[in-house]
């Protein structure tokens, strides 16, 4: 189920409310009660940033009155929900204080539609008020919960937990958010409809002020949960028809998916319901046609019909007796002994009376196995056979011994019209018996030979135009030849020759596959490194075919299909001859096919020749030569443009030495070439491994520096440009440089490894690095955070007990540093961090400065017309310009050398033109003395991410001012952007999931805007973009939750957000403030230290 709140004007799967972000009345209906006349206002497109509860200027719903009223009014919308399913409803609101007078605002889900001039919440629809559910509600002014209960209607404000988390609190103004869960019931109202598991409800937004005007704005109202089912269940597993013996049972099973709640099942026989058969499976022994009706809230789906066939065979004690029954009779023979087997059948035999019969089965039992067979009798070529339905195997016994017979006795005469013998046969019918004969080989054919015991029988067939004498032995003759004297043991059988049925003796065992199949290839000639397929035609369906080289298998076997199959050779580098081994699936006998196939493989040219250019830098319009050393004779070399592999000039023949390939006149730019080598005989070709780049026109140089968050240089980092082979390593000062770089725009990446496989610092990329010709282009410094947790502390407590022993020291002993220790007022905490956990990144902030006063915001200075630069001087030096006093922020910076970055103000959401100029002036002053500034320290939700929003009186948008400051911060000095991120109601994870980028994770939206900023670009002086480093100097979700829950939430924020972004240097968890009345998390010292060291959340 999708939970949490929908963003403004964004549709999510599972959203049941239409237009919950407003902008138009679409989906909503207005209503009001009768009462004193007064102007009521419904504004669906309120764009006032001051009123909008999410802080933007996007559309919101504003409900307000121009005067006192006793009326209730608002909007409603019908929603269709799944009966019994749970939904989450919530939203944002902002209340304008009505001056302490009674008022209320609430959102409900009710069972009935609103009526004219009636309050839909107050029970006006019928004498019995329908069930109602308060989703969230609040009072303002002097109204209390107790007095609210008198407003009428059953169930109003009955949920204490809802009252405890109102959409806004009594007598309070500002932004509030609420959400709760709701389970759709099947309660009925006058206008309610319940159809197929769905239920109609009405979402009602209501406001009222009893003695003064009211002004409330709502935004992002959402109802999230499962969609009403889109249709009946989908049956994913159908019941299968089955056959059983009388007295047995079978189980039918059905499976289905349903988005309309758990489905129900009803099995039917012949279309009629079966009592009690209401699960997904049904077991029965009664013959019939069965199906299952699977139903959800949207209706039924009926499975395919499956038939249960119950067999009642004729149980026959002997094989001889069974043979008397006509074809098609279902018989059962119990406990019969297997006398012989082949790949397509086996035979069973009785000793008294002596009789055997063929069972058409691919089972390959060992002679002597016992089996009970149930099957249908059939006759083919005078041989009685059983087509089995069931075979049940028992214990093995001694196999039957063969009966010695003369050739003239094989087959015998018919006993009844259903049990014929061979044509002109004499004696008892013995087809199906295991027999042995002796004689002389008279003829040898493909898959058979003839054996004569002196009787001189003929069956009218010929082999190689010579009449066959004796009895046909169905077996591969192997090395047998005419006049050989041998014995043969097999099953008495028959074959048809015209209108005659002739005797035959089938030799038991596996029937050898046909070795005479045609073997071919898709391609018989290849270049080295290519592959082809060997083909086998007219394959046998009960055989598999294994490709081989000699006796070594190539790939896996492929099953025959009665037609042509393909066997992959894999990659070939030399000429190779392949053979194919055919294996009978039943019995396992095998033989190699007679034909083989040779694949001719032509060699590839040497791809590892040295490729270079006579000149790698030339003027526009000039030409040079690409050279290939140690070229091969018999090979031609074609120069190509690497971008599209288009040919340049004509191929040049190899000489055994160095050859020249002219580039022709070239236009300005960097041109990369490759060379294609082709053998003159065989035509095999491949590109040489090396390419070469020729720079045509102007080039420049660039230089920069890489440091950690503390501003310390990092040596040994690999720095790469996104083009060519430009790569270097930073020196001991963290510096790097590149020369002869073609003019253009690149990305540049810094990556540091202390040893192979161990990353200590994150990798960071500047996406726009501009190289201008004929100059050294400065690149903005790169500041890298560590790869481990970025979560640290915001410390407000002047004497934080346990910080050293419970947090800093365990982190240090675990081999880590704290990537954010912020002292708010308590600047000495930086010295503690340096002493107990060296290498930790420290931030400082003051709310006021002696001689200056408060510095969190400067509304008074702005109102008084003080110039931003003058105010910056006063704050920095503690004296008016141009005197450099010994106080101010500068003095604090000198006194606290372990603070690496200083925040300037705190959540001042005003006068961004002035604020930006002030911040830039402070950067200039601090940077001259080697100090670093963190700008804005913006509150959650500010400044506006809307690129069109300007603060009243400003000439630039809020985002433009943010970018001006961040461009200055990125260019030099190591300054950065500070933001606050809070989840005001719930966890960081839940807030981000519901509204990514509104309050939590919005730093990413700022970064995306800043990296594409070009208005202040000055590449010659290192100004490109505005994506400066970011620090989150206040952050927390629900700090009242259990310690483990708080740390788990911070770990989620760490692992899923800030550690994914190398431009974020650290996060300060708000707050350590014991005894000061605000959220105090000092109880989480140990848990957070353990997380940082182990990277495992509690």
N, C-alpha and C positions, 0 to 999 in steps of 0.2 A: 504494500500500500504506500502510495506517495504521501508524505506528510509535510507539514510546515507551510509557510506562507508563499503565495505567488508574488512575483515581482510585478511592478507596475507595467501594464501593457505587454506582459509576456505570458504566453500560454504554455502550460505544462501538462503532460499526460496525467490524467486523474483529476484535473481541475473541473469542478462542477459549476462554478459561478462564471457567468459571462460578463466580461468587462469589469473585473474586480479592480482594475487600475483606473477606471472611469475615463473621462475625456469626452464621452457622449452619453446620452441616456440609454444607449443600446442595452437591452436585457433588463433594465430597471423600470419600475413603475412608482410614481409618487403617490403619497397618501397624506391625509391630515384628518383630524377630528373636527367636529363642529364645536363652536365656542365663540369667544369674543373675536370680533374681526381684527385682524392684524396682518401685516405683510409677512408672508412666509417665503423663504428663498431657498431654491434648490439649484446650486451651481455645480454642474457635473464636470466643469473644465476649469476649476480653480488653479491658477498657476502662480499664486503668491508663495514665494519662498518662505516668507515669515509665517504663513499658515500651514504649509505642507508638512505633514508629520514625518516624511522621509527626507526632508531637507532640500529637495530639488524643486524645480519649477514645472515638473511634469504635471499632467492633469490629475486632479483629486476631487472628491465630493465634499463640498462645503454646504452645510445646513445652518442657516442663521435667520434670525428675526430682526426686524427693525424696531420692535418695541416689546413691552410686556405682553405675555400671552399665557392663557391656561391651556393652549392647544398642544397636543402631541402631533408630530408630523415626521415624515421620513420617506424611505423608499423600500420596496420589496421586490423579490425575484423568486420565481418558481424554480425548483430543482428536482430532478428525479434521481432517487438514491436506491441502492440495493438493500432490500430488507435484511436486517440483522448485521449489516456490515458497519465497520467503524470508520468515521471520517474525522478530519482535523479542520477546525475552522479558526480563523484568526485575522488579524489586521493591525493597522496603525491608526492612531488618532492624535489630533492636537486640539486642546480645548483653550479657547480664549476665556479668561476668568470673568464670570458674570457678576463679580463684585460681591461675592459672599451670599448670594441669594440661592434659593432652592432651584435645583435643576437635575436632570439626569440624562444619560445617553447610554444606549445599550443595543446589543445585537442578539437576535433570537432566531431559533428554528421553530416554526409552529406547524400545526397539522392542517390549518385552514387558510384559505386566501383572505386577504383584507377586504372589508366591505366599506362602502361609501360612508364618510363621516364617522367612522368607527375606529377605535384603537385596536389593532389586531392582537395586541398583547392582553388587553383588559377583559377578555371573555365576553365580547358583545355578540358573538355569532349565534349562540343558542343558550337555552336555559342551563344546560350543563356545559360548563366551560371545557373546551378541549384541552388535552394534554399539551403542555408547552415546556420548552427547555430554554433556560437562559444560558446563552453561550458565554458572553461576558457582559458585565454591567458595572456602572459606577455612579456615584452621586457626587455632587459638588455643593459648595456652600454649606448650609446648616442641615441638610437632609441626612438622616441616618438610616442605617439598614432597617431598623425597627419600623420607622415611619414609612419606608418604602413598601412594606408588606401590605399597606392599606390601599395600594393603587388598584387592586382587583386582579382577578385572573388567577387560576390555579397554578402553582409552581413558580411564581415569580421569585427570583433571588433565593431559591431554596437550597442552592448548592453553596455551602460555606466556603469551599475551596476556591470557587469562582470569585466569590466576593473578596477573598484574600488576595487575589491577583487581578485587580480590576484593569480595565483598559486605561483609566486614569484615576488617580487617587482623590479622595475628598479634599475639596478646597485647594486643589493643586492644578497648576497649569503646566504646559510643556508637552513633550513627545512621550507617548506611552504605547506599548504593544502588548497584546494578549493573545493567547491561543489556548484551545482546549479540545478534547476529543468528544465525539458525539456518535452514538450508535442509533442508526435508523430503526425506528420501531414500526410495528404494524398497527399502532393505534389509529382509530378512525375519527375523522371529523366530518362536518357537514359536506364539504366539497372535496374530500380526499379520495384519491383513486389508488387502488392496489391491483396491479396486473402482473401476473407471472413473476412474482418475486421482487418487483420494483415498487416503490412507494413515493408518492408526490409529497414534497414539503415546501415550505415557503421561508426564505431567509428575509428577515425584517430588520432594518436599521431604524431606530427610533430616538428622537431627542425631545426634550420638554424643559421649559423654564417657567416657574410658577410666578415669579415677581420681577423679572428683568429680562432683557434680551439675552439670547443664547447664540453662541457661534462655535461650531464644532466642525472640524475637517477630518474626513476618513480617507485612507488610502490602502491599497494592496489588500482588500478584503478577499479572502479566498476560502474555499471549501474543498479540501483535497481528500481523495479516496478512490476506491475502485470505480471504474466505469460501470454503468448499467450493462449487463451482459449484452454482447453483440448478437447473440443467437443461441440456439440450443447447444448441448454438448457436442464435441467432435469425437467420434469414436475412433480411437487409434489402434485398437486390437479387436479384430472380429472373432466371434466363435467359429470353430473349425468343425466340419463334419467328421464323424467318427463311426467306426464299426466295432462292435463288441460281440462276444458270444453270449448266448442266453445265460442269465444268472449273473453276469458281470455288470459293472457300472462304468460310466464315462463322466468326465467333468468338462463343462463348457465354461469359458472365461471371456469376459469382455473388459476393455479398458477405455477410458474416455478422459478428455480434458474439458474443463468448464471454467469460464470466467464469470459465471453467474452463481457462485457458491458451490458447495459440495453437491454433486449429483446424487440422485436416487436411482435404484435399479428395480426393474420388475421383469422377471423371466416369463415367457409365454410358450405354450405348446399348441401348435395349430392355431395360433392367433388368440388363444384364451389365456388369461392370467393364471399362473400357478401359485396357489396360496403359500405364503411364507418364503417364496423364492425372491428375496429382495437384496441380495448381495451381488458382488461383481462376478461370482462364480456360482454354478449350479451343477450338482451331481445327481445323475439319474440312471436307471437301467431300462427305462421305457422307450421304445422306439417312437420316432416322430420327428417333426420339424420344429426346431426351437429358435427363438430369437429373444432379444432383451431390449426393453424400452428404457433408455437412460434419460432422465429429466433433470433440468435445472430451472431457475426462475424464468427463463425465456422460452421454455417449452421442451418437448421431448425429441429425442433422436432414437431411431430404431436400428438395431444392428442388422447385419446380413443374416439370412436364415441358415442355420446349420442342421444337418440331418443326422440323427442317430439311427444307425442300422443295427438291428439285433439279429444275429445269425443263429439258426438252429440246425446244425449239420446232422447228416446221417452218420452215426458212429459205427464204423465198420471194424471188425476185429482183425481181418486179414487183408493183405494187399490183393490177393486173388479175388476175394469177395468184392472188393472195391471196384475192380476192373469190370465187373458185370453191370455197374450202374451206367446209365447213359451220360453222354457229355452234357455239362452244365449242372450236374448234380453236385451239391455241396456235401463233401464227406469229411470225416475226421478219422485219422489213423493215429493211434496212440502208441508211443514207445517203440518206434521202428528204428532199425539200425541202418546207418549210412554205409553203403557198400563201395561207392566211388564218387569222385567229384571232378568237375571241370570248371572253367571260368564262367560258364553260363548256366550250369545246373548241377544238381547232385541226385543220386539214386538211393532209394531205400529198399530193403530186401527182407522177406520173411524166409525162415528155414522150413516151415511146415504150415501149409504147403509151400514149396519152394517157388518164390515169385518176387519180382522186383518191379519198380515203377519210377519214372523220372519226375523230379520236382523242379519246376522252372524257377530257380532262385539264384541270385548272385552271391548268396552266402557260400563260404568256402570251408565246409566242415571237414574235420579229419575223419577218415574211414573208421568206423567203430563208434562214432558219436550216435547218441540216441535222440530222437526228435518226435514230438507229437505235431502232426501237420493237419491244419484245417484249410481246405481249399476246394476249388472247382475242378471237376474232371474235364479233360479235353482230349482230343485225338488228333494227331498229325502224322501223316505217312504211316498209318497203322500202328503208331506207338501211342499208348495211353500215357497221359501226363496229368500232373496236378499243378494248377496255378494257385500258389499258396496265398491265404489271407493272414493266417497266424502260424508262426513257428515257435514252439516252446522246446528248449533244449534241456536234455537230462544228462545223466552220468554216462561216461564212455564205457564200452564193453569191447570184447575181442571182435575185430572186423570179420565179416563173412569171408569164407574161402571161395575162390573161383571154382566153377563147374567145368570140367573138361568136356569139350564138345567137338563134334565133327562139323566141318563147314556146311554140309548139307542139312544139318539140324538147326542151324542158326535161324531164328525168327519163328519157325513153326507155322502151323496152320491156324485158321480162325476157329474159335470155340463158339462164338455167337456173332451176330451181325455187328454188334458193338465192339467185339474184340477180334478184329481180323488179324491174320498173320501176314507173311510176305506172299507175293504171287507164287502160286504153285508150291507153297511150303508144305512140309509134312511134319507130323508129330505135334506135340503140345506147343502152344504159343509160349515162347520164352523171351520175348522182347522185354528188356529192362533188367535181365539177370547179369550178374558178374560171371563171365565165362573166360576160358583159356583154350586157344587152339595152337596147333603147330603146323608148319608147312614151309613151302619154298616160295621166295619172293618172285613173282612173275612180272610185275610192272611197277614202276615208280613214277608218281605224279607230284604236282604241287600241293602239299598238305595231305597226301595219302599214299598208300601203296597197297598192292594186292598180294594175298597169301593163299597158296593152294596146298591142301593136304592130300592131293592125289585124286580127289573126286572130280576135278575139272569143271567146276561150276562156271557158268558165264552169266553175266547180268545185262548184256547188250550194250555195255559202254566200251569206249576205247581210250587209250592213252597213246598219244603220238601216232594215231591211225592204226594202232595194234589193239586187237580185242583184249579186254581184261579177263583174266582167268583166276578163279578163286573168289575170295571174299575181300571187300574193301575194308582196309584198316585205316580209320580216320586218325591220323597222327602225322607229324612232320617226319619224313623218312630219314632225315639225318644222313648218315654215311651208308645206309642200306643200298644194295645193288641187286640186280636180277640174279637169281639162282642162289642167293643167300638163304640158308635154312635157319629159321628163327621161330620163337614162340611169341604169342601176343596175348595179353590179359586185358580185357576191357569189358564194356557194357554192350550187350546185344542191342543193336539199334537198326535203323532203316534209312534208306533214302529213296527218292522217287526218280524214276527214269521213264519219262513219257507216261504211259498208263500203268506201268509196273511199279510195284514196291519191292525194292531189293534189299538184301541183308547187308549189314555193316557192323563193324566192331569199333566202338569209340574208345580210344585209349584214354584212361583217366589222367587227371593232372591239369596243369595250366596250359592253355592254348597259346602257342607262341604268337606274338604280334607279327603282322605282315611286314617283312623286311624290304619289300620291293617298292616302297613309296618314293615318289619323286622329291628330291631335295634341291632347292634353288636358293636365290638370295635377292633381296630388294635392290642392292647395288653390289656389284662384284669388284669394283675398283674404287678405292677410297684414298683420301689424304690422311696422313698420320694425325691421330687425335680425334678422328671421326668414328662413327659406329654405323652398323647396318643391321638387318635382320635376315636370318636364315629361315626359309619357308619350307614347310612339309605339306604336300598335297594329299587329299583323300585320307586323312587321318581317321583312326578308329576311335569311336566315342568312348570305349571302355579301356583306352590306353592313355598313358602320359608320355611326353617326349622331352628328353633332356639333351640340351646342346652340350657338346664336349669338344675339347682339343686333346686328342689322344684319349686318355682315361680321366682327364681332369674336367670336372663339371664347369660350365659357364652359365651363370645365372641360375634361375629356378626352373623346374619342369613345368610344361604347359600341357593342359588336358586336351585330348583330341576332341573334335566336334563333328566328325563326319565330313569335314571340308578342309580348307587350307588354314594352317596356323603359322604364327611368326615367333621366332626365338631370337631375342636380342643378343648381339655379339658383345655389347659393351664397347668401350673405347679401344681402338686398335692402333698400334704404332708400328707393327711389322706385318708382313704377309703371313696369313694364318689359314690352316686347313681345319675345317670343322667336320665332325660326324654327329650323328643323332642316335641316342639309345632309346628304343621304344620299350615300355614296361607295361605289362598287362595289369590293370588295377586290381582285379580279382585273381589271386594266385601268385602274382608277383613275378612271373616269368618274363624274361627280357631278351632282346637281341638288338644288335646295332643294325641300323638301316644300311643297305648295300651302298647307296650313293653317298658321297661326301661332297663338300663344297669348299673351294679355296677362294679367299678374299685377298686380292692384291692391294697392298698398302704402299703408296708412294710417299717418299720422305718429304718433310717440310724444310724450308730453308732455315738456316741458323738465325734465330731471332735475337741473339745476344751480341750483335756487332755494335761497335762504338759509333754513335751518331753525334755529330757536332756541327757547328757553323763556323765558317771562316771569319765572320764578323757577327757578333751578337747585338751590336748597336750600330744602326745606320741612319742616314737622313732620309726624309720622305722622298720617294721616287727612286731611290737606289735599289740595287739588287745585291745579293750575296749567294754563296753556295752552301748547301747542306752537304756534309761529307759523311761517307760510310766507309769505315776502315775494314780491311781484311774481307772485302766483298768476295763472294763465291762465284767461280766460273759456272756457267750454265744456269745462272740465276739473274733475273732482271729486277731492278729496283725503281719503284715509282714514288716520287715525292707527293705528299698529300697535305692539305690543310687539316689540322687536328680537330677543328671545330665541327666539320661536317664530312671529313674524309673525301673531299673533292680533290681530284687530281691536279697537280701543278706541273705543267710541262709534260714531256714524254718519258717513258721508262729508260733507264740506262743499264746496259749489260755489266755484270760483275766481271772483274779482271783478276781477281786474286789479291788485289791491292786496294788502295783508297780510290773511291770514285766521287765525282762532284755532281750534285743535283741542283741546278740553278733555281732560285726562288722567283726570278722575274722582279720587276719593279714593284715595290710595296708601298701601300698607303700608311698613314700614321697609325700607330697602335702597337700592341704586343701580338706578334704572330707566332703561333706554335705549330710546328710541322711534325708529321710522322712519316715513316717510310714503309711501304708495302713491298715485301720480297716475294717473287714468284719463280718457282722452278720452271725452266723452259720445257722440260720433258715431264709429263704428268700433270702439270698445271697447278700444283699445290702451292698455296701462298699463306703467309702470315705477316702481321705487322711487327716490325722490329720493336723491341721492348723500350728503347730509349726514344724520347722526343727531344726537340730543341726549340727554344724560343728566341726569336729575333725582335728586339725592341726597335721600332721605327718612330723616331721623334723624341720628345723631351722626357726626362725622368727627374725624379726628386728623391729626397731622403726623408726619413721620419725618425723620431726618437721619443722615448717615454720612460716611465718608471712604474714599477710594481711594488706595492707595500701591503702590509697587513692592516687591520682595522685600527691599530694603535699608531699607525703612521711610520712603522719601522720598515726599512727596505728588506725585500726578499730576494736573495740571490739564488741562482741555479734554476730559475723557472724557464720553461720552454715557451717562447713567444713566437707565434706563427701568423703570417698573413694568409688571407684566403685565396691567394693566387700564386702560381709559380712555386719556386722552391725557397721562398723567403722564410727562414726559421733561424732563431738565435736563442741564446741563453742569457738571462740577466746577470750582471756583474755584482760585486760585493755591495754596491750602492743601490741595487735593485734596478739599474738602468739597462736599457737596450737601445739598439738603433739598427736601421736598415738603410742601405744606400742603393742608388740606381734602380729605384722602384718606378715603374711606368706611372705616369700621372693618371689618376683615377680614384675611384671610391672602393674601399675594401672593408672587410671585417677583420678584426685582430683578436686573437685568443691567447690568454695566458694560462698555463697549466703547470702545476708544481707537484713533483713527487720526491719525497725524501729518500725513497729506495723503491726498487721495482715492486709494483703492486700495492704500495702504501701511499694514500693520498692524505696529506695533512691540511691543505688548503683547497677550497673549491676552485673550479675552473670558471673563468669569466671571459665574456666576449663583448668588445665594443663593436656594434653592428655597422657603424658608419665612421670610417677613418678615411679622411680625404688627403690625398697626396697631390700637391701642386708641383709643377715642374720648376727646376732650378732653385730649389730652396730646401732647407730642412724644416719639415712640418712637425710641430709639437703635437703629441698625443696626450689626451687627458690622463692623469694618473689612474691606475687601477688599484683598488683596495679589495683584498681578498679576505673573506671570513674563513674560519676553520670549517672542516667538514662535519664536525660533531654538532651537538645541539646548540641552537642560538638562543635558548631561553635563559634569562637571568632575572634580576630583581630590580624593582623600583623601591628604594628605601627612604622612607619618610621619618622613621624613628631615629631620634638623636642618639639613642643608646640601644642598638639592636642586639638584644641578648641572643647568643647562640649562632650568630652569623658566621663567625670565624670557625668555631669547632664543628658545627653541624652542617655547614655548607661549603665554605671556601676551602678549608683544609681537606675534606674528603674529595672534592673535585680535583684539587691539586695532586693528592696522593693517587688518584685514579688516572693520572697522566693527561688530564684535560685542563682547559682554562674556561672561565666564565665569559661568554661573549657579550654580556651586558651587565654591568653593575652601575646603576644610576642612583646618585645621591641627590635627593630633593631637599635642599636646606642643609642636610648632613653631608657636607663636602668631604669630611674626614673619612668617610667610608671608602674613598678611593685609596687612601693610605693602608687601610685594613686589607683591601683586596690585593694591593701590591705586596704586602707582607705575607699573606697566607695563601695566595693563589696568583703567583707572578704570571704576567702575560694576559691578565684579564683586561677587558675593554671597559673603560669607565667613562660615564657621562655625568655632568653636573648641571644643576639648575637652581636658581634663586628666585624667590617670589618678589623680593625687594632688596634694595641696596642702600646702605647708609648714605645720606646726603642726596639721594635721588628719589627714594620712595618705591612704590610698587612698579614692577616692570613686566607684569603678566600681559598687560595690554596698555594702549596709549590713546584711549578715547579723548582724554583731557588735552593731551598735547596736540592731537589732531584738531580738536575744536578750537584751541588757542592759536592755531596757525603756525605752530613750531615746525620748522623744516626738518624732514627726516634725518638729514646728515647732522644737523645740530643736536637733535635728540640722541643720535647714536654716539656723538662725542661726549655728551653729558653722562650717558649711561656707562660708557667705556672708561672715562677718566674721572668721573665724579665731579667735574667742574665744567663751566661753560667754555665754549670755544673762544679763543685758541689755547687756553691754558691747559696744560697736561698735569692734572692733579695726581695725588698719590693714592686716591681712593678708587671708587667705581669698580666695575667688573674686572678691569685690568689688574687691580690689586688682588682680587680673589684668584685670578688666573695664575698670578705669580706665586701666591701662597699655596697653591694646590697643584703641583707639577704632575701628580699621578692621574689627573683628570685629562682625558684625551680630547673630548669634545664638549662644548658648552651650548646648552639650549638657551635661546634668547628670551622667549616669552612663553605663554601657556594658553592655548586654545582661544586666541583672540580672533574671532570670526567677524572682522569688520575692516573697512578702509584698506583694501588690498593694494591700491596704488601706493599709498603712503607706507604701508607695512613692507612692501617689497623694496622700496627705496631705502627705508631704514635698515632692512636686513643686509642689503648689498653694502651700505656704508659701514655696518658693523663688521662685515667680512673683510673689507679693506683695512680697517683698523686692526682687527685681530690677526690677520694674515701677516701684516708687517712685523708683528712681534712673535710670529711662529705659532699662533693659537688657531684652533679650528672651531667653526660655528655649526650648530644644528638649527636649521631654519624652521619657522612656523609652529612646530609642536601642535599640529592641528587636531582638533577634537574629532571623534568618530562622526563621520557624516559631513565634515567640512574640510576644505572649501568644496563648492559644488563641482561635480564632475561634468556637469552640463557646460559645453564650450561656449554657450551664449549668455551665461549668467554673469552680470556685473553687480558689484555691491553698489548701493545707492550713492551717487555722486562720483563714482569712479569712471575713468575713461577707458580702462582696460577690463577685460573679463577676469574673473578670479583665477581661471586656469592660465591665462596669459601672464599674470603676475607671478603665479607659482613657477611657470617655466622660465621667466626672466631670472628669478633667484636661483633656480636649480641649474640653469646654464652657467651662471657665474660660479656656482659651487662645483660643478663638474670640471670647468676649465682649469682651475689651479687652486691650491690652498687646502685641499682635503676636506672641504665643507660638505654638508649633507642635508637631506630632508628628514625631519622628524615628524612622525604621525602617531596618533593614538587609535587603538582598535579595541572596541568593547562589544560584548554581547549583553545588551541591557536586560534581556529576559531569557535566561537559558544558557546554553553552552556556546562556546566559539564554534564548535562543529555544527550544532543545530542552526545557529544564525547564518553561517556561511552556506549550509545546504539549502536553506530557505531563500536567502537573498545574497548570492555571491557578489561581493563587491559593494554592497550598500554600507554595511558597518564593518564587516570582517572581510579581509582580502581586498579591500578597495585600493590598497597600495599598488596592486597590479594594474588597475585601470589608470592610475596616475603615471606609472612607469611606461605603459604603452603609449600614452599621450606624449610624455616627455622625450622618449627616445626618437620620436618623429618630428620634434620641434626643430624648425630651421630658421625662424625669424631672426635669431641672434648669431647665426653661424658666422664665424670668422676663422677659417682653417689656419690661416697664417699665424694666428695667435693662439691656436689650440681650442677655439670655441666651435664645437660641433655637437649639436643636440643638447639635451638638457637632462639626460638620464643619469643624474648623480646618485651616489649611494643613498640608501634609505635605512633609517633605524626606527623601530617601533618602541617608543619610550614609555608607553603605558598600554597594558593589554591584560584582559582577564575575561573569563566568562562568569559563571556563578561562583563567586568566592565564598559563599556560605555553604557550599556543598562539602561532602566529606573530602578529606585530604587526598585520598587516592583518586577520587573523581576529578578534582581540580587538576591534579598532575596529569591524569590521562587526557583531559581536554587540552592542556597545554602541549602535551606530546603530540596529539593529533594536529594541532596548529603548527607545531614545529616540523613534523615529518611530511605533512600534506601541503603546506604552504611555504613558509619562509625558507626551509632548507632546500626547496626546489629552486629558489631564486638567489643567485650568487650576488646580486646587487643589494640584498638585505644583509646588514652586518650584525644585527643583534636585536633582541626583544627583551623589554623590561616588564616582568610580571608585577602588576599592581595588586598588593602593596605590602610593605612591611611598616606597620604603624601602630605598634602595641600601645594601648592606652589613649589613643587620639580619636577614637570613635569612628574610624573608617575601617574598611575591610582590612583585616590583618591575617596574613598567611604565613607568619613565622613558624606555624606548626608544620609547614610543608618543606622546611629546610632539607631535612634528611631525604624525604621522598624525591625531591627535585634533584638533589645531588646524585642519588642512586641512578636516576634516569639519565642524567648527563654522562655519567661514567659508563653505564651499561648499554644505553640506548634502548632499554626495555621499560615500557610504561608499567606502573603497578597494576 
